[in-house]
């Protein structure tokens, strides 16, 4: 209970930072395409580099958190990201657009879920599930905040005003909440479960030699490939299928609440279902969501099961990923282990929008969805193999 105020502060901060630094791209991609005339591949190349740099810096963020610098890491990332999203509202050329998204990507390595959850696990140890669940329950509304906010401000004042609005929210609300929450959580850390490498005094990268590490990393990465591709292409994908813009924005906005619904359902059944069973259900949910989206051009109401299954599956995965990493790979040097897992995950997520654009150019969004369905199914198999390979 002593951690609860800090957890609430981090939950609100994560909602705001995710809305501004992650969901702003899919929320504004059509505005940039129309305003600048840049191709989809050019636009998605920027977010590919952004997430790629986030991946590269994630292990560093994890190691710094292992050393007790969580508050500085999280607040510094939020501050840098807020400044960059403000500057994004003033871009005039493609190189400026790319530069700022690269800087945003670096900042997210230090302030989004992976860094936040490394601090939570450092503080709470085996009791981290409830704090992580609470943070993701609240932050699951980030897309619901971001899409309508971007749409309303862009319609009224232009997309540049949307960027400035994101920056104000981060600077005035997200940053102070992040700093205070992280400080309180670090102060509440139990020295006996603050995982500074106490159990892993050998080489800090010994986990890289374990097959389970790579099976788990690639399995989750394929699930991230599915979600990132579909999310970043959702509005143009639905436009190609003849879905009205208002309905498409509404569907995109409802993925966030479905993440929350999935997390609430997890809280209701978590005592009766293993981490393995819950995570396997996440992979199945995302695969079925892709199948639903296939049929949306013929039956627009299939957007309903798509939104429910995609949102719930991805939302619960955000909780289960750090817990499963601990179950399969142990909790020694958790910041370094989870940061390296995050690097592989984020590199895949980084190339996902670009891969989606290339697949679209080769065929259509039907081809994109076929590949994403295969990714979810293969990812499930790799996850199950990793679980089987864990130490008993």
C-alpha positions in Angstrom: 0.0 0.0 0.0 2.9 2.4 0.6 3.6 2.3 -3.1 0.0 3.1 -4.2 0.3 6.9 -4.5 3.5 6.6 -6.6 1.9 3.9 -8.8 -1.1 6.2 -9.5 1.2 9.1 -10.4 3.2 6.9 -12.8 -0.1 5.6 -14.3 -1.3 9.1 -15.1 2.2 10.1 -16.4 2.4 7.1 -18.6 -1.0 7.9 -20.1 0.1 11.4 -21.1 3.5 10.4 -22.4 2.2 7.5 -24.4 -0.5 9.8 -25.9 2.1 12.4 -27.0 5.2 10.4 -27.9 3.7 7.2 -29.4 0.1 7.6 -30.5 0.7 11.0 -32.1 2.2 9.3 -35.1 -0.7 7.1 -36.2 -3.1 9.9 -35.1 -1.5 12.4 -37.5 0.0 10.3 -40.3 -2.8 11.2 -42.8 -2.4 14.9 -42.0 1.3 14.8 -42.8 0.7 12.8 -46.0 -1.9 15.4 -47.1 0.0 18.5 -46.0 3.5 17.6 -47.2 2.8 15.1 -49.9 5.3 12.7 -48.5 4.8 9.0 -49.4 3.7 6.4 -46.7 7.2 4.8 -46.9 8.9 8.1 -46.2 6.6 8.8 -43.3 6.9 5.4 -41.7 10.6 5.4 -42.2 10.8 8.2 -39.6 9.0 6.2 -37.0 11.0 3.1 -37.9 14.2 5.0 -37.0 12.5 6.4 -33.9 11.6 3.1 -32.5 14.9 1.6 -33.6 16.8 4.2 -31.6 14.5 3.6 -28.6 15.5 -0.1 -28.9 19.2 0.7 -29.0 19.0 2.8 -25.8 16.7 0.5 -23.8 19.5 -1.6 -22.3 21.2 1.6 -21.1 18.0 2.7 -19.5 17.6 -0.6 -17.8 21.2 -0.6 -16.4 20.8 2.9 -15.0 17.6 1.9 -13.3 19.4 -1.1 -11.8 21.8 1.4 -10.3 19.0 3.4 -8.5 18.6 6.2 -11.1 15.0 5.5 -12.0 13.6 9.0 -11.2 16.2 10.7 -13.3 15.8 8.2 -16.2 12.0 8.5 -16.4 11.7 12.3 -15.9 14.6 13.0 -18.2 13.0 11.0 -21.0 9.6 12.7 -20.5 11.3 16.2 -20.6 13.3 15.5 -23.7 10.3 13.9 -25.5 8.0 16.9 -24.6 10.5 19.4 -26.1 10.8 17.4 -29.3 7.1 17.0 -29.9 6.8 20.8 -29.5 9.5 21.3 -32.1 7.7 18.8 -34.4 5.0 21.3 -34.7 7.4 23.7 -36.5 8.9 21.3 -39.1 9.1 22.4 -42.7 11.2 19.7 -44.3 11.6 15.9 -44.3 15.1 15.9 -42.7 13.7 18.0 -39.8 10.8 15.5 -39.4 13.3 12.6 -39.3 15.7 14.3 -36.9 12.9 15.0 -34.4 11.4 11.5 -34.5 14.9 10.1 -33.9 15.2 12.3 -30.8 11.7 11.3 -29.7 12.7 7.7 -30.1 15.7 8.0 -27.8 13.6 9.8 -25.2 11.0 7.0 -25.2 13.6 4.4 -24.2 13.9 6.3 -20.9 10.2 7.0 -20.1 7.8 4.5 -21.5 6.7 1.1 -20.2 9.9 -0.9 -20.3 11.8 1.6 -18.2 8.8 2.2 -15.9 8.2 -1.5 -15.3 11.9 -2.1 -14.6 11.6 0.4 -11.8 8.4 -1.2 -10.6 10.0 -4.7 -10.5 13.1 -3.3 -8.8 10.8 -1.8 -6.1 8.2 -4.5 -5.7 9.9 -7.7 -6.9 7.5 -10.6 -7.0 4.6 -8.3 -6.0 5.0 -6.3 -9.2 1.9 -7.7 -11.0 -0.7 -5.4 -9.3 1.3 -2.2 -9.7 2.0 -3.0 -13.4 -1.7 -3.9 -13.9 -2.8 -0.6 -12.4 -0.4 1.4 -14.5 -1.4 -0.3 -17.7 -5.1 -0.1 -16.8 -4.9 3.7 -16.7 -2.3 4.1 -19.5 -4.5 2.0 -21.8 -6.5 5.1 -22.3 -3.6 6.9 -24.0 -4.9 6.1 -27.5 -8.4 7.2 -26.5 -6.9 10.5 -25.4 -4.5 10.9 -28.4 -6.7 10.1 -31.4 -9.7 12.4 -30.6 -7.3 15.2 -29.3 -5.3 15.1 -32.5 -8.4 15.0 -34.6 -10.2 17.9 -32.8 -7.2 20.2 -32.6 -6.1 19.5 -36.2 -9.6 20.1 -37.5 -9.8 23.4 -35.6 -6.3 24.8 -35.8 -4.2 22.5 -38.0 -2.0 19.5 -37.1 0.8 21.8 -35.7 -1.5 22.8 -32.9 -1.9 19.1 -32.1 1.8 18.8 -31.5 1.9 21.9 -29.3 -1.0 20.5 -27.3 0.8 17.2 -26.7 3.9 19.1 -25.6 1.9 21.2 -23.1 0.3 18.1 -21.6 3.6 16.4 -21.2 5.4 19.4 -19.7 2.7 20.6 -17.4 1.2 17.3 -16.2 3.2 14.3 -17.4 6.7 15.4 -16.3 5.9 16.4 -12.7 3.9 13.3 -12.2 6.6 11.1 -13.6 9.3 12.7 -11.4 7.3 12.5 -8.2 6.0 8.9 -8.8 9.4 7.6 -9.7 11.0 9.2 -6.7 8.4 7.7 -4.3 8.7 4.3 -5.9 12.5 4.3 -5.7 12.3 5.4 -2.0 9.9 2.6 -1.3 12.2 -0.1 -2.8 13.0 -2.9 -0.4 16.8 -3.4 -0.4 16.2 -7.2 -0.3 14.3 -7.2 -3.6 15.9 -4.3 -5.4 17.5 -6.4 -8.0 20.9 -4.8 -8.6 22.5 -8.0 -9.8 22.7 -9.6 -6.4 21.8 -13.0 -7.9 23.8 -12.5 -11.1 27.4 -11.6 -10.2 28.8 -13.3 -13.4 28.9 -11.6 -16.7 25.9 -9.2 -17.0 25.1 -10.6 -20.5 25.1 -14.3 -19.5 21.4 -14.5 -20.3 22.2 -14.1 -24.0 23.5 -17.6 -24.1 20.2 -19.1 -23.1 17.9 -20.4 -25.9 14.8 -19.4 -23.8 15.9 -15.8 -24.0 15.9 -15.8 -27.8 12.7 -17.8 -28.1 10.9 -15.4 -25.8 12.4 -12.4 -27.5 11.4 -13.4 -31.0 8.0 -14.6 -30.0 7.1 -11.3 -28.4 8.7 -9.4 -31.2 6.4 -11.1 -33.7 3.4 -10.1 -31.7 4.8 -6.5 -31.6 5.2 -6.7 -35.4 1.5 -7.5 -35.8 0.3 -4.8 -33.5 2.6 -2.0 -34.6 1.9 -2.6 -38.3 -1.8 -2.7 -37.9 -2.0 0.3 -35.5 0.2 2.6 -37.7 -1.6 1.6 -40.9 -5.1 1.4 -39.3 -6.6 4.6 -40.7 -5.3 4.2 -44.3 -6.1 0.5 -44.1 -9.7 1.2 -43.2 -9.9 4.0 -45.8 -8.8 1.5 -48.4 -11.7 -0.8 -47.3 -14.2 2.0 -47.7 -14.8 2.6 -44.0 -15.9 6.2 -43.3 -13.3 8.4 -41.6 -15.5 9.0 -38.5 -16.0 5.3 -38.0 -12.3 4.6 -38.5 -11.2 7.2 -36.0 -13.8 5.9 -33.5 -12.5 2.3 -34.0 -8.9 3.4 -33.5 -9.9 5.4 -30.4 -11.7 2.3 -28.9 -8.6 0.1 -28.9 -7.4 1.8 -25.8 -10.6 1.1 -23.8 -10.5 -2.5 -24.9 -6.9 -2.7 -23.5 -8.4 -1.5 -20.2 -11.2 -4.1 -20.5 -8.7 -6.9 -21.1 -6.7 -5.8 -18.1 -9.8 -5.7 -15.9 -10.7 -9.2 -17.1 -7.2 -10.3 -16.2 -7.7 -9.0 -12.7 -10.8 -11.1 -12.4 -9.3 -14.4 -13.5 -5.6 -14.1 -12.6 -5.9 -16.3 -9.6 -7.3 -19.1 -11.7 -5.1 -19.0 -14.8 -1.3 -19.3 -15.1 0.9 -16.7 -16.6 1.5 -19.2 -19.4 -2.2 -19.6 -20.1 -2.9 -15.9 -20.1 0.0 -15.1 -22.4 -1.0 -17.8 -24.9 -4.5 -16.4 -24.9 -3.0 -13.0 -25.8 -1.4 -14.4 -28.9 -4.6 -16.1 -29.9 -6.6 -13.0 -29.4 -4.4 -10.9 -31.6 -4.5 -13.6 -34.3 -8.3 -13.7 -34.3 -8.4 -9.8 -34.4 -6.4 -9.9 -37.6 -8.9 -12.4 -39.1 -11.8 -10.1 -38.1 -10.1 -7.1 -39.8 -9.8 -9.2 -43.0 -13.6 -9.3 -43.3 -14.3 -5.7 -42.4 -14.6 -4.6 -46.0 -17.5 -7.0 -46.5 -19.0 -6.7 -43.0 -18.1 -3.4 -41.4 -19.4 -4.6 -38.1 -16.4 -7.0 -37.9 -14.6 -3.9 -36.7 -16.2 -4.6 -33.3 -14.5 -8.0 -32.6 -11.3 -6.6 -34.2 -11.2 -3.7 -31.7 -12.1 -5.9 -28.7 -9.6 -8.7 -29.5 -6.7 -6.5 -30.7 -7.1 -4.1 -27.7 -7.6 -6.8 -25.1 -4.8 -9.0 -26.5 -2.2 -6.3 -26.7 -3.3 -4.7 -23.5 -2.8 -7.8 -21.4 0.5 -8.6 -23.2 1.9 -5.3 -21.8 1.3 -6.7 -18.3 2.4 -10.3 -19.0 5.7 -9.5 -20.8 7.7 -8.3 -17.8 6.1 -11.0 -15.6 6.9 -13.8 -18.1 10.5 -12.5 -18.6 10.9 -12.9 -14.8 9.3 -16.4 -14.8 11.4 -17.7 -17.7 14.7 -15.8 -17.2 14.7 -15.0 -13.5 14.8 -11.6 -11.8 18.6 -11.1 -11.4 19.8 -7.9 -13.3 16.2 -7.5 -14.4 16.7 -4.0 -15.8 19.5 -5.3 -18.1 17.5 -8.4 -19.1 14.2 -6.6 -19.8 16.1 -3.8 -21.5 17.7 -6.2 -23.9 14.4 -8.0 -24.5 12.9 -4.5 -25.1 15.6 -3.7 -27.7 14.7 -6.8 -29.8 11.0 -6.1 -29.4 11.4 -2.4 -30.3 13.6 -3.0 -33.3 10.9 -5.3 -34.7 8.2 -2.7 -33.8 10.4 -0.1 -35.5 10.5 -1.8 -38.9 6.9 -2.8 -38.7 5.3 0.3 -40.2 7.9 0.3 -42.9 7.3 -3.4 -43.6 3.6 -2.7 -43.7 4.2 0.1 -46.3 6.3 -2.2 -48.5 3.8 -5.0 -48.3 1.1 -2.6 -49.3 3.1 -1.5 -52.3 3.7 -5.1 -53.3 0.0 -6.1 -53.0 -2.6 -4.5 -50.8 -3.6 -4.4 -47.2 -4.9 -7.9 -47.7 -1.3 -9.0 -48.1 -0.3 -7.0 -45.0 -3.0 -8.7 -42.9 -2.0 -12.2 -44.1 1.6 -11.7 -43.1 0.5 -10.2 -39.7 -1.7 -13.2 -39.0 1.2 -15.6 -39.7 3.4 -13.5 -37.3 1.0 -13.9 -34.4 0.7 -17.7 -35.0 4.4 -18.3 -35.2 5.0 -16.0 -32.2 2.6 -18.2 -30.1 4.7 -21.3 -31.0 8.0 -19.6 -30.0 6.5 -18.4 -26.7 5.4 -21.9 -25.8 8.8 -23.3 -26.7 10.4 -20.7 -24.4 8.2 -21.6 -21.5 9.0 -25.2 -22.0 12.8 -24.4 -21.9 12.6 -22.4 -18.7 14.4 -23.8 -15.5 12.0 -25.8 -13.4 
